[in-house]
Amino acid sequence: MRQGLPLQPGDPAEIAGYRVVGRLGVGGQGTVFLGHAPDGSAVAVKVLHTRFDGDAKARARFAREIGAARRVASFCTARVLAAEVAGDTAYLVSELIAGPALSAVLAERGPLTGDDLHRLAVGTATALGAIHQAGVVHRDLKPSNILLGPQGPRVIDFGIARAMDATGTMTSQIVGTPAYMAPEQVAGEAVGPATDVFAWGATMTAAATGRPPFGQDTVPAMFNRILTQPPDLGDMAEPLRGIAAACLAKAPEARPSAEELLHWLLGGSAPELAAGPTRAAETVDLGPSPRTQELSPAATVRWRPPYPESTAMAWVTYAVGLPFGLVAVGVALGASGTAKLLATPVALLFFLALMWNRQVAARPLRAATVEVDVDETGVAARVDTLDLRWEWRSIDRVAVSPLGSSTLWGSMTRFSGIYAVRRPGAAPLDRLPVRRRFPVWGLRSGDGWELLLPLGRTTDPQVGEVTDRLRRYAGERWTPFF
């Protein structure tokens, strides 16, 4: 039986008649406690964080999780025993699965083989079929969401699961765990059961080889491989190798259903569509450590920023609309009668124009062409006719990371860029002129990190290519996240 950690001050002693005796874990949505039912059986009690008490959207997400868990057959997940969303404390009580997470088993014992691996594949494929049969898409299938119970694997955590519409799909937001996300999730397109099948293939690859098929380093690098490169299936044996390859097809329509992959597993044969590529063709360089990797010759990464080239209308709106808009706002606030009635719609139109300009102007780099070279001495960039150079001897740490939040333009996390921390005593690092880095001159960062060069959307190919080169040549300076 799983043992909980000690309770902390402020933790509840009882929830809906279930005695709380310890902590099992804390997530972004809530805290999971170890509890005892009135009959003495162990249960898991998930309580929504108090900071979400007045958050209607957070409670709605929690209600969707409860609804999804209730719709799925209990043999393949943790059975819901009690739940409440509308009260002062939102909670979900479910049976406690007596077994470790797959992720913990892989970390402790390494990859699975033989019957253990086949049992896991069959059990999780069966669970996936039951989840889809209930009209639910999990959207976050991964080793930490699979518990290896005494009666077989159970799929848990429906925190971002959604019910399918009549077409079997749903509008996507970029949610999930990067290493196990399908191409359509990365691209923000509609997701469906095929999205879970892709995650199943990635999870089985991790179970058989010890790592996900598209690596597990930086988010931009993983997204680039997921979108553009074949999976690394390592030394997986048939028939699971062929089945996993079919599940990891880039196009959702090319992947099997959960029922088909279960049929393949029980039949002991691999699908024909996965049998074509050789092992060499399926293998992708996921970046071994610099000590064992032979560095390839430096190559220039070139691209044309595919963002709106014309912002003339934006500047015209600002130049002409700003004075009139401010006057209209002043009149709307201070006047009365007819003047107020006339000024109010003008003020509203002004703010709508500002919001439109925000979308037009929000591109991270104003340039026609960009080139980046990375080698043993540093990083060189050419932005149109402007040349920039950053020597490794001047850099303490370097990373590729989402751009974060701009003072003027809000969240720009869909874009990524090269960040660096200057080595103490080194000369200031080259910076783009303000006119080149509009609107990202207002980006907020800390801990000494400076934005050297915006690269583009996180899913753009050049972001992954530059990331791979930096990781190869930066050595100990490379920082996956900050």
Sequence and secondary structure as in RCSB ss.txt:
>XXXX:A:sequence
MRQGLPLQPGDPAEIAGYRVVGRLGVGGQGTVFLGHAPDGSAVAVKVLHTRFDGDAKARARFAREIGAARRVASF
CTARVLAAEVAGDTAYLVSELIAGPALSAVLAERGPLTGDDLHRLAVGTATALGAIHQAGVVHRDLKPSNILLGP
QGPRVIDFGIARAMDATGTMTSQIVGTPAYMAPEQVAGEAVGPATDVFAWGATMTAAATGRPPFGQDTVPAMFNR
ILTQPPDLGDMAEPLRGIAAACLAKAPEARPSAEELLHWLLGGSAPELAAGPTRAAETVDLGPSPRTQELSPAAT
VRWRPPYPESTAMAWVTYAVGLPFGLVAVGVALGASGTAKLLATPVALLFFLALMWNRQVAARPLRAATVEVDVD
ETGVAARVDTLDLRWEWRSIDRVAVSPLGSSTLWGSMTRFSGIYAVRRPGAAPLDRLPVRRRFPVWGLRSGDGWE
LLLPLGRTTDPQVGEVTDRLRRYAGERWTPFF
>XXXX:A:secstr
    B   TT  SEETTEEEEEEEEE SSEEEEEEE TTS EEEEEEE GGGTT HHHHHHHHHHHHHHHHS GG
GS  EEEEESSSSS EEEEE   S BHHHHHHHH S  HHHHHHHHHHHHHHHHHHHHTTEE S   GGGEEEET
TEEEE   TT EE  TTS B   S S GGG  HHHHTT  B HHHHHHHHHHHHHHHHHSS TT SS HHHHHHH
HHHS    TT  TTHHHHHHHHT SSGGGS  HHHHHHHHHHT   GGGTSS HHHH       TTT        
EEE   S S  HHHHHHHHHHHHHHHHHHHHHHH  THHHHHHHHHHHHHHHHHHHHHHHH  S   S EEEEEE
TTEEEEEETTEEEEEEGGGEEEEEEEE  EETTTEE TTEEEEEEEE TT        HHHHTTGGGB   TTEE
EEEEEEETTSHHHHHHHHHHHHHSGGGB S  
